[in-house]
């Protein structure tokens, strides 16, 4: 026998037929609101929003003095380390993190373009994966290679071991840059199976649609093995002081050229590759995506690949046809691009 109250049942039926909904669970509503706020927070650029207004230019001192101050501080640190006998390995490591956080702080305060600033989502879902794989699990480049080259110079004699610093430093820089320039240029090639494979390996570094200092490690782990630097340093083995100076300068340039900063260097762009030149290299426009040198833009000048637009920036970053590639935060799909055999292999950045 049913115990349902016919009056109550009829009332519920009328309420539902009128389109009324049962009262929503407050706890569930609060959780949904929290997740929406968290989602917005993850996509908020990590930069000082108050400064980012239409026509609000970067202060002159930041644009024109940042690089000279960083370069002078780097030179002073290297000279002090050599003169005072500080531990080269400790200084090398400390300088990397110190310079990285200094440039990151400038990016937060004075971003060139807030649209391309780092977000928590881009860092946690993309950058961190590559930092761990390329700098921790498979540390074939960056700090580990720098410390390895220091160790080689301390325990091995080569062609440049007894050369004076003022000769060995520019000599080894030119040798490494010549090798690095052509390797990088071939990695953007599409003329034969080898260069197409090299591009597939290198493509991961060009998939991000933002360029900022913390995205620098975004690259295929195979790409980090593509350097002959340790072999070159084993062959020439300049003195440890020379290696320290080279490592510090390479670190500075690697961080500077990926900085989301209106950092200008004027006529030095024809000698040294900085932020103005390298951001064009990451352009999604093939005509702009040149500037293959890592440190010395002199290589691009000599071989006809220099693109210098004072104060300019690309309309967009990334690859030419992004729909042919996985998203940069899809780690395994990105890493496996060289072996997928899709038609993305025939594209260039």
C-alpha positions as CSV (number, residue, x, y, z in Angstrom):
1,X,0.0,0.0,0.0
2,X,1.5,3.4,-1.0
3,X,2.2,5.9,1.7
4,X,2.8,8.8,-0.7
5,X,0.9,12.0,0.2
6,X,-1.1,12.8,-2.9
7,X,-1.1,16.5,-2.2
8,X,2.7,16.6,-1.9
9,X,3.1,14.5,-4.9
10,X,0.9,16.7,-7.0
11,X,2.8,19.8,-5.8
12,X,6.1,18.3,-6.9
13,X,4.7,17.4,-10.2
14,X,3.4,20.9,-10.8
15,X,6.8,22.4,-9.8
16,X,8.7,20.2,-12.2
17,X,6.3,20.7,-15.0
18,X,6.6,24.5,-14.6
19,X,10.4,24.1,-15.2
20,X,11.5,24.6,-11.7
21,X,14.8,22.9,-10.6
22,X,15.6,21.4,-7.3
23,X,17.8,23.5,-5.0
24,X,21.5,23.1,-6.1
25,X,24.0,21.8,-3.6
26,X,25.9,24.9,-2.2
27,X,29.1,22.9,-1.7
28,X,29.1,21.8,-5.3
29,X,28.5,25.4,-6.5
30,X,31.3,26.7,-4.4
31,X,33.7,24.0,-5.7
32,X,32.7,24.9,-9.3
33,X,33.3,28.7,-8.6
34,X,36.7,27.9,-7.1
35,X,37.8,25.8,-10.1
36,X,36.7,28.6,-12.4
37,X,38.8,31.1,-10.5
38,X,41.8,28.7,-10.5
39,X,41.5,28.2,-14.2
40,X,41.6,32.0,-14.7
41,X,44.5,32.3,-12.4
42,X,46.5,29.7,-14.3
43,X,46.1,31.7,-17.5
44,X,46.9,35.0,-16.0
45,X,50.3,36.3,-17.3
46,X,53.0,36.5,-14.7
47,X,53.7,40.1,-15.2
48,X,52.9,43.4,-13.6
49,X,49.4,44.2,-15.0
50,X,49.3,47.8,-13.9
51,X,52.0,48.8,-16.4
52,X,50.5,47.1,-19.4
53,X,48.4,49.8,-21.1
54,X,48.1,50.8,-24.7
55,X,51.1,52.9,-25.6
56,X,52.9,52.4,-22.3
57,X,56.5,52.0,-23.4
58,X,59.3,50.2,-21.5
59,X,61.4,52.8,-19.6
60,X,64.5,53.9,-21.5
61,X,66.8,52.7,-18.8
62,X,65.4,49.2,-18.9
63,X,65.5,49.0,-22.8
64,X,69.1,50.4,-23.2
65,X,70.9,49.8,-19.9
66,X,69.8,46.3,-19.0
67,X,72.1,44.5,-21.3
68,X,75.2,46.7,-20.7
69,X,74.7,46.3,-16.9
70,X,74.3,42.5,-17.2
71,X,77.3,42.2,-19.4
72,X,79.4,44.4,-17.1
73,X,78.3,42.4,-14.1
74,X,79.2,39.1,-15.9
75,X,82.6,40.4,-16.8
76,X,83.3,41.7,-13.3
77,X,82.3,38.4,-11.8
78,X,84.5,36.4,-14.1
79,X,87.5,38.7,-13.4
80,X,86.9,38.6,-9.6
81,X,86.7,34.8,-9.7
82,X,90.0,34.4,-11.6
83,X,91.8,37.0,-9.5
84,X,90.6,35.8,-6.1
85,X,90.7,32.1,-6.8
86,X,87.1,31.3,-6.2
87,X,85.8,27.9,-7.1
88,X,85.0,27.9,-10.8
89,X,82.3,25.3,-10.6
90,X,80.4,27.0,-7.8
91,X,80.6,30.4,-9.6
92,X,79.5,28.9,-12.9
93,X,76.4,27.3,-11.3
94,X,75.5,30.3,-9.1
95,X,75.8,32.7,-12.1
96,X,73.3,30.6,-14.1
97,X,70.6,30.8,-11.5
98,X,71.3,34.4,-10.5
99,X,71.2,35.6,-14.1
100,X,68.1,33.6,-14.9
101,X,66.1,35.1,-11.9
102,X,67.4,38.6,-12.6
103,X,66.1,38.5,-16.2
104,X,62.9,36.8,-15.1
105,X,62.3,39.6,-12.6
106,X,62.7,42.2,-15.4
107,X,60.2,40.2,-17.5
108,X,57.7,40.3,-14.7
109,X,58.1,44.1,-14.2
110,X,58.6,45.2,-17.8
111,X,57.3,42.6,-20.3
112,X,57.7,43.4,-24.0
113,X,54.3,41.9,-24.6
114,X,52.0,40.7,-21.8
115,X,50.3,38.3,-24.3
116,X,53.5,36.3,-24.5
117,X,54.4,36.4,-20.8
118,X,54.7,33.1,-18.9
119,X,51.6,31.8,-17.1
120,X,51.4,29.2,-14.4
121,X,49.7,27.0,-17.0
122,X,52.4,27.3,-19.6
123,X,55.1,26.7,-16.9
124,X,53.4,23.8,-15.2
125,X,52.0,22.0,-18.2
126,X,54.8,22.6,-20.7
127,X,58.0,24.2,-19.5
128,X,58.5,22.1,-16.4
129,X,58.2,18.9,-18.3
130,X,61.1,19.9,-20.6
131,X,63.2,21.3,-17.7
132,X,63.0,18.0,-15.9
133,X,63.7,15.9,-19.0
134,X,66.4,18.0,-20.5
135,X,68.1,19.4,-17.4
136,X,67.6,16.7,-14.8
137,X,66.9,13.2,-16.4
138,X,68.9,13.7,-19.6
139,X,71.2,16.6,-18.8
140,X,73.1,16.7,-22.1
141,X,73.2,20.4,-22.4
142,X,73.2,23.6,-20.3
143,X,74.8,23.5,-16.9
144,X,76.0,19.9,-17.0
145,X,77.9,20.4,-20.3
146,X,79.4,23.6,-18.9
147,X,80.6,21.9,-15.8
148,X,81.9,19.0,-17.9
149,X,83.9,21.4,-20.1
150,X,85.4,23.0,-17.0
151,X,86.4,19.6,-15.7
152,X,88.0,18.7,-19.1
153,X,90.0,22.0,-19.0
154,X,91.2,21.2,-15.5
155,X,92.3,17.6,-16.3
156,X,93.2,17.5,-19.9
157,X,95.7,19.4,-22.2
158,X,94.7,20.4,-25.7
159,X,95.7,22.7,-28.5
160,X,94.8,25.9,-26.7
161,X,95.7,25.0,-23.1
162,X,98.8,27.3,-23.0
163,X,97.3,30.1,-25.1
164,X,96.8,33.5,-23.5
165,X,93.2,34.2,-22.5
166,X,92.9,37.2,-24.9
167,X,93.5,34.8,-27.8
168,X,92.0,31.5,-26.6
169,X,88.6,33.0,-25.6
170,X,87.7,34.6,-29.0
171,X,89.2,31.7,-30.9
172,X,87.1,29.0,-29.2
173,X,84.0,31.2,-29.3
174,X,84.5,31.6,-33.1
175,X,85.0,27.8,-33.5
176,X,81.9,26.9,-31.5
177,X,79.8,29.6,-33.1
178,X,80.7,28.4,-36.6
179,X,79.8,24.9,-35.7
180,X,76.6,26.0,-33.9
181,X,75.4,28.3,-36.7
182,X,75.6,25.6,-39.4
183,X,74.1,22.9,-37.2
184,X,71.2,25.2,-36.4
185,X,70.7,26.4,-39.9
186,X,70.7,22.8,-41.2
187,X,68.1,22.0,-38.4
188,X,65.7,24.4,-40.2
189,X,66.3,22.8,-43.6
190,X,64.0,21.0,-45.9
191,X,66.3,20.0,-48.8
192,X,67.2,16.4,-48.0
193,X,66.2,13.6,-45.6
194,X,68.9,14.5,-43.1
195,X,67.9,18.1,-42.7
196,X,64.2,17.2,-42.6
197,X,65.0,14.8,-39.8
198,X,67.1,17.5,-38.0
199,X,64.1,19.9,-38.3
200,X,61.7,17.3,-36.8
201,X,64.1,17.0,-33.9
202,X,64.4,20.8,-33.5
203,X,60.7,21.6,-34.1
204,X,59.8,21.1,-30.4
205,X,61.7,24.3,-29.5
206,X,59.6,26.3,-32.0
207,X,56.2,25.0,-31.1
208,X,55.6,27.4,-28.1
209,X,53.6,30.5,-29.1
210,X,55.3,32.6,-26.4
211,X,59.0,33.4,-26.1
212,X,60.3,34.1,-22.5
213,X,63.3,33.1,-20.5
214,X,61.8,30.0,-18.8
215,X,60.8,28.4,-22.1
216,X,64.4,28.2,-23.2
217,X,64.7,24.5,-22.2
218,X,61.7,23.5,-24.3
219,X,63.3,21.2,-26.9
220,X,63.5,17.6,-27.9
221,X,66.0,15.7,-25.6
222,X,67.6,14.6,-28.9
223,X,68.2,18.2,-29.8
224,X,70.3,18.7,-26.6
225,X,72.6,15.9,-27.8
226,X,73.2,17.6,-31.1
227,X,76.1,19.7,-29.9
228,X,79.7,18.8,-30.3
229,X,80.8,21.3,-27.7
230,X,82.3,18.7,-25.3
231,X,84.3,17.2,-28.1
232,X,85.5,20.6,-29.3
233,X,86.6,21.5,-25.8
234,X,88.3,18.2,-25.4
235,X,90.3,18.8,-28.6
236,X,91.2,22.4,-27.9
237,X,91.0,22.4,-24.1
238,X,91.5,26.1,-23.3
239,X,92.5,27.1,-19.8
240,X,89.9,26.8,-17.1
241,X,89.7,30.6,-16.8
242,X,88.9,30.8,-20.5
243,X,86.2,28.1,-20.1
244,X,84.6,30.0,-17.2
245,X,84.5,33.2,-19.2
246,X,83.0,31.4,-22.2
247,X,80.4,29.6,-20.1
248,X,79.3,32.8,-18.4
249,X,79.0,34.7,-21.7
250,X,77.1,31.8,-23.3
251,X,74.7,31.6,-20.3
252,X,74.0,35.3,-20.4
253,X,73.3,35.3,-24.2
254,X,71.1,32.2,-23.9
255,X,68.9,33.9,-21.3
256,X,68.9,37.3,-22.9
257,X,67.9,36.2,-26.4
258,X,64.8,34.4,-25.1
259,X,63.7,37.2,-22.8
260,X,60.3,38.8,-23.2
261,X,61.9,42.2,-22.8
262,X,62.3,45.3,-25.0
263,X,66.0,44.9,-24.4
264,X,67.9,46.8,-27.2
265,X,71.6,46.7,-28.1
266,X,71.8,49.0,-31.1
267,X,74.8,48.5,-33.4
268,X,75.8,45.5,-31.2
269,X,73.1,43.5,-33.0
270,X,75.5,43.2,-35.9
271,X,77.9,41.4,-33.6
272,X,76.0,39.8,-30.8
273,X,72.7,37.9,-30.9
274,X,70.3,39.3,-28.3
275,X,66.6,39.5,-27.7
276,X,65.8,41.8,-30.7
277,X,67.3,39.3,-33.2
278,X,66.3,35.9,-31.6
279,X,62.6,36.8,-31.2
280,X,62.5,37.2,-35.0
281,X,64.0,33.7,-35.3
282,X,60.9,32.3,-33.4
283,X,58.5,34.1,-35.8
284,X,55.8,32.0,-37.5
285,X,56.7,33.9,-40.7
286,X,59.4,32.1,-42.7
287,X,60.8,35.3,-44.1
288,X,61.6,36.5,-40.5
289,X,62.6,33.2,-39.0
290,X,66.3,33.6,-39.7
291,X,69.1,34.6,-37.3
292,X,70.5,31.1,-36.6
293,X,73.5,32.2,-34.6
294,X,73.4,31.5,-30.8
295,X,75.9,34.2,-29.7
296,X,77.6,35.9,-32.6
297,X,75.2,37.5,-35.0
298,X,78.3,38.1,-37.1
299,X,77.7,34.6,-38.5
300,X,74.3,35.6,-39.8
301,X,75.8,38.8,-41.2
302,X,78.5,36.9,-43.0
303,X,76.2,34.2,-44.4
304,X,73.3,36.4,-45.3
305,X,70.7,35.3,-42.8
306,X,70.6,38.4,-40.5
307,X,67.1,39.9,-39.9
308,X,67.3,43.0,-37.8
309,X,64.2,45.1,-37.2
310,X,65.1,47.7,-34.5
311,X,62.6,47.4,-31.7
312,X,60.4,45.1,-33.9
313,X,58.7,41.9,-33.0
314,X,56.9,39.1,-34.9
315,X,53.2,39.2,-35.3
316,X,53.1,35.7,-33.9
317,X,55.5,33.0,-32.6
318,X,55.5,29.4,-33.5
319,X,55.7,27.3,-36.6
320,X,54.3,28.0,-40.1
321,X,51.5,25.4,-40.0
322,X,50.7,24.7,-36.3
323,X,47.8,22.4,-37.2
324,X,50.3,19.9,-38.5
325,X,52.0,19.6,-35.2
326,X,51.1,18.5,-31.7
327,X,50.6,21.2,-29.0
328,X,53.8,22.1,-27.2
329,X,52.4,20.9,-23.9
330,X,51.8,17.4,-25.3
331,X,55.2,16.2,-24.2
332,X,55.3,12.7,-25.6
333,X,53.7,13.6,-28.9
334,X,56.2,16.5,-29.3
335,X,59.2,14.3,-28.4
336,X,58.1,11.7,-30.9
337,X,57.8,14.1,-33.9
338,X,61.0,12.8,-35.5
339,X,59.6,9.2,-35.6
340,X,56.0,9.8,-36.5
341,X,56.5,10.1,-40.3
342,X,53.7,12.6,-40.8
343,X,53.8,15.4,-43.3
344,X,54.8,17.8,-40.6
345,X,58.3,16.5,-41.3
346,X,58.3,18.6,-44.4
347,X,57.5,21.9,-42.7
348,X,59.9,24.5,-41.4
349,X,59.5,27.2,-38.8
